[in-house]
Amino acid sequence: MYLTARRLIARGVTPTVILGFNTADEVFYKDEFEALGCTVLVTTVDGDLGIKGFVTDALGHIDYTYFYTCGPEPMLRAVYNAASTSGQLSFEERMGCGFGACMGCSCKTKYGNKRICRDGPVLEKEEIIW
Ligand code: FES
């Protein structure tokens, strides 16, 4: 996400970055994104820092036209369901073989099953079937 944000900034786009954590003690890369020039929102589950709740709770606080997200699958599913725009999801799938043979990392899409290790890790929101 940091590289994506850096490339957007270089193209004259100022991204809003939402970073989600359980507690304030876990927060990382906030300063680095701010140093790039991003608008940064932090959410913490316990409410110690930023918006109380999950990253999806911050989506209602911003206007956006596209999203990029990465993180554990429950979070990806929550963003997928909450987002009002197109976007890209980067999966952190458990890998069996890691080279496309076992199908252990499959994700159902409208183009058939895609292997996160070989066809991903980034998939478009519109192609995913959950
Ligand atoms: S890990 Fe085996 S197909 Fe992806």
Backbone and ligand atoms as CSV (ligand in chain L), in Angstrom:
chain,resi,resn,atom,element,x,y,z
A,1,MET,N,N,0.820,-1.191,0.000
A,1,MET,CA,C,0.000,0.000,0.000
A,1,MET,C,C,0.867,1.259,0.000
A,2,TYR,N,N,2.002,1.180,0.676
A,2,TYR,CA,C,2.878,2.349,0.727
A,2,TYR,C,C,3.357,2.709,-0.676
A,3,LEU,N,N,3.763,1.713,-1.447
A,3,LEU,CA,C,4.230,1.963,-2.815
A,3,LEU,C,C,3.096,2.504,-3.674
A,4,THR,N,N,1.900,1.949,-3.510
A,4,THR,CA,C,0.739,2.451,-4.251
A,4,THR,C,C,0.479,3.912,-3.904
A,5,ALA,N,N,0.522,4.226,-2.621
A,5,ALA,CA,C,0.307,5.611,-2.194
A,5,ALA,C,C,1.387,6.523,-2.773
A,6,ARG,N,N,2.611,6.056,-2.765
A,6,ARG,CA,C,3.704,6.877,-3.308
A,6,ARG,C,C,3.506,7.135,-4.800
A,7,ARG,N,N,3.064,6.119,-5.530
A,7,ARG,CA,C,2.821,6.294,-6.968
A,7,ARG,C,C,1.645,7.235,-7.233
A,8,LEU,N,N,0.600,7.146,-6.402
A,8,LEU,CA,C,-0.538,8.053,-6.567
A,8,LEU,C,C,-0.108,9.493,-6.305
A,9,ILE,N,N,0.667,9.694,-5.263
A,9,ILE,CA,C,1.164,11.043,-4.943
A,9,ILE,C,C,1.987,11.581,-6.113
A,10,ALA,N,N,2.829,10.732,-6.696
A,10,ALA,CA,C,3.670,11.157,-7.824
A,10,ALA,C,C,2.829,11.570,-9.027
A,11,ARG,N,N,1.607,11.002,-9.119
A,11,ARG,CA,C,0.706,11.335,-10.230
A,11,ARG,C,C,-0.236,12.481,-9.873
A,12,GLY,N,N,-0.022,13.090,-8.730
A,12,GLY,CA,C,-0.823,14.242,-8.341
A,12,GLY,C,C,-2.104,13.906,-7.624
A,13,VAL,N,N,-2.253,12.646,-7.203
A,13,VAL,CA,C,-3.437,12.223,-6.451
A,13,VAL,C,C,-3.061,12.113,-4.978
A,14,THR,N,N,-3.869,12.707,-4.114
A,14,THR,CA,C,-3.617,12.599,-2.675
A,14,THR,C,C,-4.552,11.547,-2.094
A,15,PRO,N,N,-4.038,10.360,-1.821
A,15,PRO,CA,C,-4.914,9.310,-1.292
A,15,PRO,C,C,-5.223,9.519,0.183
A,16,THR,N,N,-6.385,9.043,0.562
A,16,THR,CA,C,-6.705,8.931,1.981
A,16,THR,C,C,-6.398,7.499,2.384
A,17,VAL,N,N,-5.575,7.341,3.392
A,17,VAL,CA,C,-5.153,6.030,3.863
A,17,VAL,C,C,-5.868,5.744,5.179
A,18,ILE,N,N,-6.535,4.612,5.252
A,18,ILE,CA,C,-7.176,4.189,6.493
A,18,ILE,C,C,-6.378,3.019,7.041
A,19,LEU,N,N,-5.845,3.194,8.227
A,19,LEU,CA,C,-5.056,2.150,8.881
A,19,LEU,C,C,-5.851,1.628,10.063
A,20,GLY,N,N,-6.060,0.325,10.119
A,20,GLY,CA,C,-6.853,-0.251,11.198
A,20,GLY,C,C,-6.033,-1.158,12.093
A,21,PHE,N,N,-6.237,-1.002,13.405
A,21,PHE,CA,C,-5.495,-1.783,14.402
A,21,PHE,C,C,-6.421,-2.128,15.561
A,22,ASN,N,N,-5.965,-3.045,16.394
A,22,ASN,CA,C,-6.719,-3.363,17.604
A,22,ASN,C,C,-6.536,-2.282,18.665
A,23,THR,N,N,-5.280,-1.852,18.850
A,23,THR,CA,C,-4.973,-0.863,19.889
A,23,THR,C,C,-3.983,0.163,19.346
A,24,ALA,N,N,-3.825,1.253,20.062
A,24,ALA,CA,C,-2.876,2.297,19.657
A,24,ALA,C,C,-1.445,1.774,19.665
A,25,ASP,N,N,-1.144,0.830,20.529
A,25,ASP,CA,C,0.213,0.273,20.607
A,25,ASP,C,C,0.625,-0.442,19.320
A,26,GLU,N,N,-0.337,-0.885,18.536
A,26,GLU,CA,C,-0.035,-1.642,17.315
A,26,GLU,C,C,0.163,-0.761,16.085
A,27,VAL,N,N,-0.114,0.515,16.206
A,27,VAL,CA,C,-0.087,1.402,15.030
A,27,VAL,C,C,1.319,1.474,14.442
A,28,PHE,N,N,1.404,1.273,13.153
A,28,PHE,CA,C,2.669,1.460,12.451
A,28,PHE,C,C,2.408,2.051,11.066
A,29,TYR,N,N,3.411,2.689,10.533
A,29,TYR,CA,C,3.416,3.326,9.213
A,29,TYR,C,C,2.517,4.556,9.092
A,30,LYS,N,N,1.927,4.990,10.181
A,30,LYS,CA,C,1.127,6.226,10.140
A,30,LYS,C,C,2.016,7.403,9.763
A,31,ASP,N,N,3.151,7.537,10.435
A,31,ASP,CA,C,4.050,8.664,10.168
A,31,ASP,C,C,4.587,8.620,8.740
A,32,GLU,N,N,4.875,7.411,8.256
A,32,GLU,CA,C,5.433,7.286,6.908
A,32,GLU,C,C,4.409,7.713,5.841
A,33,PHE,N,N,3.154,7.308,6.009
A,33,PHE,CA,C,2.120,7.728,5.051
A,33,PHE,C,C,1.892,9.238,5.136
A,34,GLU,N,N,1.904,9.782,6.345
A,34,GLU,CA,C,1.731,11.225,6.492
A,34,GLU,C,C,2.891,11.975,5.857
A,35,ALA,N,N,4.109,11.452,6.001
A,35,ALA,CA,C,5.277,12.100,5.397
A,35,ALA,C,C,5.196,12.121,3.875
A,36,LEU,N,N,4.518,11.127,3.291
A,36,LEU,CA,C,4.314,11.126,1.841
A,36,LEU,C,C,3.369,12.235,1.401
A,37,GLY,N,N,2.508,12.653,2.303
A,37,GLY,CA,C,1.498,13.653,1.973
A,37,GLY,C,C,0.094,13.096,1.927
A,38,CYS,N,N,-0.076,11.856,2.359
A,38,CYS,CA,C,-1.409,11.238,2.394
A,38,CYS,C,C,-2.234,11.815,3.535
A,39,THR,N,N,-3.533,11.795,3.360
A,39,THR,CA,C,-4.439,12.025,4.476
A,39,THR,C,C,-4.600,10.683,5.180
A,40,VAL,N,N,-4.331,10.635,6.472
A,40,VAL,CA,C,-4.317,9.359,7.189
A,40,VAL,C,C,-5.407,9.348,8.259
A,41,LEU,N,N,-6.224,8.293,8.221
A,41,LEU,CA,C,-7.192,8.035,9.282
A,41,LEU,C,C,-6.793,6.728,9.956
A,42,VAL,N,N,-6.831,6.728,11.269
A,42,VAL,CA,C,-6.515,5.517,12.030
A,42,VAL,C,C,-7.778,5.060,12.740
A,43,THR,N,N,-8.007,3.758,12.700
A,43,THR,CA,C,-9.082,3.190,13.508
A,43,THR,C,C,-8.457,2.205,14.491
A,44,THR,N,N,-8.996,2.175,15.692
A,44,THR,CA,C,-8.597,1.161,16.664
A,44,THR,C,C,-9.859,0.535,17.238
A,45,VAL,N,N,-9.803,-0.755,17.405
A,45,VAL,CA,C,-10.970,-1.477,17.902
A,45,VAL,C,C,-11.346,-0.989,19.295
A,46,ASP,N,N,-10.328,-0.727,20.121
A,46,ASP,CA,C,-10.627,-0.288,21.488
A,46,ASP,C,C,-10.854,1.221,21.589
A,47,GLY,N,N,-10.672,1.944,20.493
A,47,GLY,CA,C,-10.933,3.384,20.497
A,47,GLY,C,C,-9.842,4.221,21.124
A,48,ASP,N,N,-8.693,3.634,21.440
A,48,ASP,CA,C,-7.594,4.385,22.053
A,48,ASP,C,C,-7.059,5.483,21.149
A,49,LEU,N,N,-7.113,5.252,19.830
A,49,LEU,CA,C,-6.583,6.228,18.879
A,49,LEU,C,C,-7.490,6.282,17.663
A,50,GLY,N,N,-7.767,7.465,17.201
A,50,GLY,CA,C,-8.546,7.638,15.985
A,50,GLY,C,C,-10.004,7.244,16.150
A,51,ILE,N,N,-10.544,6.740,15.071
A,51,ILE,CA,C,-11.949,6.340,15.050
A,51,ILE,C,C,-12.092,4.979,15.720
A,52,LYS,N,N,-13.050,4.840,16.618
A,52,LYS,CA,C,-13.271,3.557,17.289
A,52,LYS,C,C,-13.953,2.594,16.321
A,53,GLY,N,N,-13.328,1.434,16.194
A,53,GLY,CA,C,-13.929,0.411,15.343
A,53,GLY,C,C,-12.955,-0.116,14.307
A,54,PHE,N,N,-13.511,-0.475,13.172
A,54,PHE,CA,C,-12.729,-1.091,12.099
A,54,PHE,C,C,-12.558,-0.109,10.936
A,55,VAL,N,N,-11.735,-0.511,9.972
A,55,VAL,CA,C,-11.508,0.373,8.825
A,55,VAL,C,C,-12.820,0.694,8.113
A,56,THR,N,N,-13.744,-0.240,8.123
A,56,THR,CA,C,-15.023,0.022,7.466
A,56,THR,C,C,-15.805,1.132,8.181
A,57,ASP,N,N,-15.541,1.325,9.469
A,57,ASP,CA,C,-16.195,2.419,10.185
A,57,ASP,C,C,-15.680,3.775,9.711
A,58,ALA,N,N,-14.469,3.800,9.163
A,58,ALA,CA,C,-13.899,5.057,8.656
A,58,ALA,C,C,-14.369,5.369,7.240
A,59,LEU,N,N,-14.823,4.351,6.511
A,59,LEU,CA,C,-15.234,4.596,5.122
A,59,LEU,C,C,-16.344,5.642,5.039
A,60,GLY,N,N,-17.212,5.660,6.014
A,60,GLY,CA,C,-18.309,6.627,6.013
A,60,GLY,C,C,-17.863,8.049,6.283
A,61,HIS,N,N,-16.584,8.211,6.687
A,61,HIS,CA,C,-16.072,9.554,6.994
A,61,HIS,C,C,-15.377,10.198,5.805
A,62,ILE,N,N,-15.273,9.474,4.702
A,62,ILE,CA,C,-14.505,10.014,3.575
A,62,ILE,C,C,-15.290,9.903,2.275
A,63,ASP,N,N,-14.914,10.762,1.331
A,63,ASP,CA,C,-15.388,10.627,-0.051
A,63,ASP,C,C,-14.276,9.950,-0.830
A,64,TYR,N,N,-14.624,8.977,-1.635
A,64,TYR,CA,C,-13.608,8.285,-2.417
A,64,TYR,C,C,-14.220,7.792,-3.718
A,65,THR,N,N,-13.353,7.588,-4.690
A,65,THR,CA,C,-13.817,7.152,-6.005
A,65,THR,C,C,-13.277,5.779,-6.368
A,66,TYR,N,N,-12.357,5.257,-5.565
A,66,TYR,CA,C,-11.738,3.958,-5.824
A,66,TYR,C,C,-11.032,3.556,-4.543
A,67,PHE,N,N,-10.802,2.262,-4.347
A,67,PHE,CA,C,-10.069,1.844,-3.152
A,67,PHE,C,C,-9.085,0.734,-3.474
A,68,TYR,N,N,-8.057,0.664,-2.669
A,68,TYR,CA,C,-7.095,-0.439,-2.647
A,68,TYR,C,C,-7.074,-0.912,-1.207
A,69,THR,N,N,-7.113,-2.226,-1.007
A,69,THR,CA,C,-7.066,-2.706,0.364
A,69,THR,C,C,-6.249,-3.983,0.462
A,70,CYS,N,N,-5.640,-4.167,1.604
A,70,CYS,CA,C,-4.942,-5.414,1.899
A,70,CYS,C,C,-5.135,-5.715,3.373
A,71,GLY,N,N,-5.034,-6.995,3.710
A,71,GLY,CA,C,-5.210,-7.391,5.099
A,71,GLY,C,C,-5.799,-8.776,5.166
A,72,PRO,N,N,-6.178,-9.196,6.350
A,72,PRO,CA,C,-6.766,-10.527,6.505
A,72,PRO,C,C,-8.118,-10.627,5.800
A,73,GLU,N,N,-8.481,-11.847,5.393
A,73,GLU,CA,C,-9.688,-12.022,4.592
A,73,GLU,C,C,-10.961,-11.478,5.241
A,74,PRO,N,N,-11.173,-11.632,6.555
A,74,PRO,CA,C,-12.399,-11.039,7.124
A,74,PRO,C,C,-12.480,-9.532,6.885
A,75,MET,N,N,-11.329,-8.856,6.947
A,75,MET,CA,C,-11.334,-7.425,6.676
A,75,MET,C,C,-11.608,-7.148,5.203
A,76,LEU,N,N,-11.014,-7.969,4.329
A,76,LEU,CA,C,-11.258,-7.782,2.896
A,76,LEU,C,C,-12.741,-7.950,2.584
A,77,ARG,N,N,-13.349,-8.964,3.186
A,77,ARG,CA,C,-14.790,-9.181,2.962
A,77,ARG,C,C,-15.608,-7.994,3.475
A,78,ALA,N,N,-15.225,-7.461,4.628
A,78,ALA,CA,C,-15.956,-6.326,5.191
A,78,ALA,C,C,-15.815,-5.097,4.295
A,79,VAL,N,N,-14.614,-4.852,3.780
A,79,VAL,CA,C,-14.416,-3.711,2.872
A,79,VAL,C,C,-15.179,-3.942,1.578
A,80,TYR,N,N,-15.102,-5.159,1.065
A,80,TYR,CA,C,-15.836,-5.525,-0.158
A,80,TYR,C,C,-17.322,-5.178,0.002
A,81,ASN,N,N,-17.891,-5.524,1.149
A,81,ASN,CA,C,-19.319,-5.291,1.378
A,81,ASN,C,C,-19.642,-3.828,1.679
A,82,ALA,N,N,-18.714,-3.121,2.293
A,82,ALA,CA,C,-18.986,-1.743,2.703
A,82,ALA,C,C,-18.665,-0.718,1.627
A,83,ALA,N,N,-17.734,-1.042,0.746
A,83,ALA,CA,C,-17.289,-0.053,-0.233
A,83,ALA,C,C,-18.361,0.231,-1.267
A,84,SER,N,N,-18.486,1.485,-1.597
A,84,SER,CA,C,-19.501,1.899,-2.565
A,84,SER,C,C,-18.927,2.071,-3.968
A,85,THR,N,N,-17.640,1.793,-4.136
A,85,THR,CA,C,-16.993,1.993,-5.433
A,85,THR,C,C,-16.247,0.723,-5.853
A,86,SER,N,N,-15.697,0.773,-7.034
A,86,SER,CA,C,-14.790,-0.278,-7.479
A,86,SER,C,C,-13.503,-0.191,-6.664
A,87,GLY,N,N,-12.735,-1.276,-6.731
A,87,GLY,CA,C,-11.469,-1.264,-6.025
A,87,GLY,C,C,-10.710,-2.556,-6.234
A,88,GLN,N,N,-9.564,-2.628,-5.615
A,88,GLN,CA,C,-8.705,-3.806,-5.717
A,88,GLN,C,C,-8.414,-4.336,-4.326
A,89,LEU,N,N,-8.446,-5.663,-4.207
A,89,LEU,CA,C,-8.199,-6.317,-2.927
A,89,LEU,C,C,-6.965,-7.192,-3.050
A,90,SER,N,N,-6.027,-7.019,-2.141
A,90,SER,CA,C,-4.802,-7.813,-2.136
A,90,SER,C,C,-4.904,-8.846,-1.022
A,91,PHE,N,N,-4.868,-10.102,-1.423
A,91,PHE,CA,C,-5.117,-11.198,-0.485
A,91,PHE,C,C,-3.848,-11.634,0.231
A,92,GLU,N,N,-4.028,-12.022,1.479
A,92,GLU,CA,C,-2.958,-12.619,2.274
A,92,GLU,C,C,-3.350,-14.073,2.511
A,93,GLU,N,N,-3.355,-14.845,1.446
A,93,GLU,CA,C,-3.865,-16.213,1.521
A,93,GLU,C,C,-2.795,-17.176,2.037
A,94,ARG,N,N,-3.233,-18.186,2.787
A,94,ARG,CA,C,-2.325,-19.267,3.155
A,94,ARG,C,C,-1.972,-20.044,1.896
A,95,MET,N,N,-0.720,-20.339,1.728
A,95,MET,CA,C,-0.243,-21.005,0.525
A,95,MET,C,C,0.141,-22.451,0.828
A,96,GLY,N,N,-0.322,-23.360,-0.027
A,96,GLY,CA,C,0.109,-24.745,0.066
A,96,GLY,C,C,1.385,-24.923,-0.731
A,97,CYS,N,N,1.232,-24.942,-2.050
A,97,CYS,CA,C,2.402,-25.150,-2.916
A,97,CYS,C,C,3.088,-23.831,-3.269
A,98,GLY,N,N,2.300,-22.773,-3.437
A,98,GLY,CA,C,2.869,-21.479,-3.776
A,98,GLY,C,C,3.165,-21.276,-5.255
A,99,PHE,N,N,2.839,-22.260,-6.103
A,99,PHE,CA,C,3.097,-22.078,-7.531
A,99,PHE,C,C,1.949,-22.526,-8.430
A,100,GLY,N,N,0.756,-22.667,-7.867
A,100,GLY,CA,C,-0.412,-22.881,-8.705
A,100,GLY,C,C,-0.869,-24.311,-8.893
A,101,ALA,N,N,-0.309,-25.264,-8.180
A,101,ALA,CA,C,-0.631,-26.672,-8.411
A,101,ALA,C,C,-1.721,-27.209,-7.488
A,102,CYS,N,N,-1.815,-26.760,-6.267
A,102,CYS,CA,C,-2.674,-27.420,-5.286
A,102,CYS,C,C,-4.090,-26.838,-5.216
A,103,MET,N,N,-4.311,-25.647,-5.725
A,103,MET,CA,C,-5.599,-24.936,-5.673
A,103,MET,C,C,-6.003,-24.588,-4.238
A,104,GLY,N,N,-5.089,-24.708,-3.308
A,104,GLY,CA,C,-5.394,-24.418,-1.907
A,104,GLY,C,C,-5.647,-22.953,-1.620
A,105,CYS,N,N,-5.281,-22.102,-2.528
A,105,CYS,CA,C,-5.447,-20.661,-2.295
A,105,CYS,C,C,-6.507,-20.076,-3.218
A,106,SER,N,N,-7.426,-20.911,-3.681
A,106,SER,CA,C,-8.396,-20.474,-4.686
A,106,SER,C,C,-9.383,-19.454,-4.153
A,107,CYS,N,N,-9.759,-18.568,-5.044
A,107,CYS,CA,C,-10.819,-17.597,-4.778
A,107,CYS,C,C,-11.808,-17.697,-5.930
A,108,LYS,N,N,-13.086,-17.805,-5.610
A,108,LYS,CA,C,-14.110,-17.934,-6.639
A,108,LYS,C,C,-14.342,-16.569,-7.293
A,109,THR,N,N,-14.233,-16.537,-8.607
A,109,THR,CA,C,-14.488,-15.290,-9.332
A,109,THR,C,C,-15.457,-15.568,-10.471
A,110,LYS,N,N,-15.922,-14.512,-11.093
A,110,LYS,CA,C,-16.841,-14.711,-12.211
A,110,LYS,C,C,-16.127,-15.245,-13.435
A,111,TYR,N,N,-14.825,-15.359,-13.372
A,111,TYR,CA,C,-14.032,-15.959,-14.440
A,111,TYR,C,C,-13.563,-17.359,-14.056
A,112,GLY,N,N,-14.164,-17.949,-13.042
A,112,GLY,CA,C,-13.730,-19.240,-12.518
A,112,GLY,C,C,-12.840,-19.042,-11.310
A,113,ASN,N,N,-12.352,-20.142,-10.755
A,113,ASN,CA,C,-11.489,-20.037,-9.586
A,113,ASN,C,C,-10.135,-19.463,-9.986
A,114,LYS,N,N,-9.691,-18.473,-9.210
A,114,LYS,CA,C,-8.361,-17.906,-9.430
A,114,LYS,C,C,-7.485,-18.289,-8.248
A,115,ARG,N,N,-6.230,-18.594,-8.550
A,115,ARG,CA,C,-5.270,-18.929,-7.512
A,115,ARG,C,C,-4.561,-17.654,-7.063
A,116,ILE,N,N,-4.662,-17.389,-5.773
A,116,ILE,CA,C,-4.063,-16.163,-5.258
A,116,ILE,C,C,-2.554,-16.161,-5.509
A,117,CYS,N,N,-1.926,-17.324,-5.401
A,117,CYS,CA,C,-0.470,-17.381,-5.566
A,117,CYS,C,C,-0.047,-17.125,-7.010
A,118,ARG,N,N,-0.886,-17.472,-7.952
A,118,ARG,CA,C,-0.496,-17.380,-9.359
A,118,ARG,C,C,-1.256,-16.284,-10.122
A,119,ASP,N,N,-2.520,-16.112,-9.805
A,119,ASP,CA,C,-3.348,-15.140,-10.517
A,119,ASP,C,C,-3.508,-13.841,-9.725
A,120,GLY,N,N,-3.084,-13.849,-8.482
A,120,GLY,CA,C,-3.184,-12.675,-7.617
A,120,GLY,C,C,-1.807,-12.134,-7.314
A,121,PRO,N,N,-1.623,-11.587,-6.179
A,121,PRO,CA,C,-2.565,-11.593,-5.048
A,121,PRO,C,C,-3.661,-10.539,-5.146
A,122,VAL,N,N,-3.609,-9.673,-6.169
A,122,VAL,CA,C,-4.591,-8.598,-6.256
A,122,VAL,C,C,-5.707,-9.002,-7.218
A,123,LEU,N,N,-6.941,-8.879,-6.761
A,123,LEU,CA,C,-8.115,-9.123,-7.594
A,123,LEU,C,C,-9.007,-7.891,-7.561
A,124,GLU,N,N,-9.732,-7.704,-8.663
A,124,GLU,CA,C,-10.685,-6.591,-8.745
A,124,GLU,C,C,-11.952,-6.949,-7.964
A,125,LYS,N,N,-12.528,-5.968,-7.308
A,125,LYS,CA,C,-13.746,-6.193,-6.532
A,125,LYS,C,C,-14.836,-6.837,-7.381
A,126,GLU,N,N,-15.007,-6.351,-8.603
A,126,GLU,CA,C,-16.119,-6.780,-9.448
A,126,GLU,C,C,-15.997,-8.236,-9.874
A,127,GLU,N,N,-14.803,-8.811,-9.837
A,127,GLU,CA,C,-14.671,-10.198,-10.291
A,127,GLU,C,C,-14.858,-11.217,-9.166
A,128,ILE,N,N,-14.754,-10.794,-7.940
A,128,ILE,CA,C,-14.822,-11.712,-6.807
A,128,ILE,C,C,-16.271,-12.122,-6.538
A,129,ILE,N,N,-16.470,-13.406,-6.286
A,129,ILE,CA,C,-17.791,-13.930,-5.894
A,129,ILE,C,C,-17.673,-14.428,-4.457
A,130,TRP,N,N,-18.294,-13.694,-3.532
A,130,TRP,CA,C,-18.333,-14.113,-2.121
A,130,TRP,C,C,-19.744,-14.370,-1.702
L,1,FES,S1,S,-0.795,-22.278,-3.034
L,1,FES,FE1,FE,-1.113,-23.986,-4.326
L,1,FES,S2,S,-2.256,-23.185,-5.960
L,1,FES,FE2,FE,-1.804,-21.447,-4.725
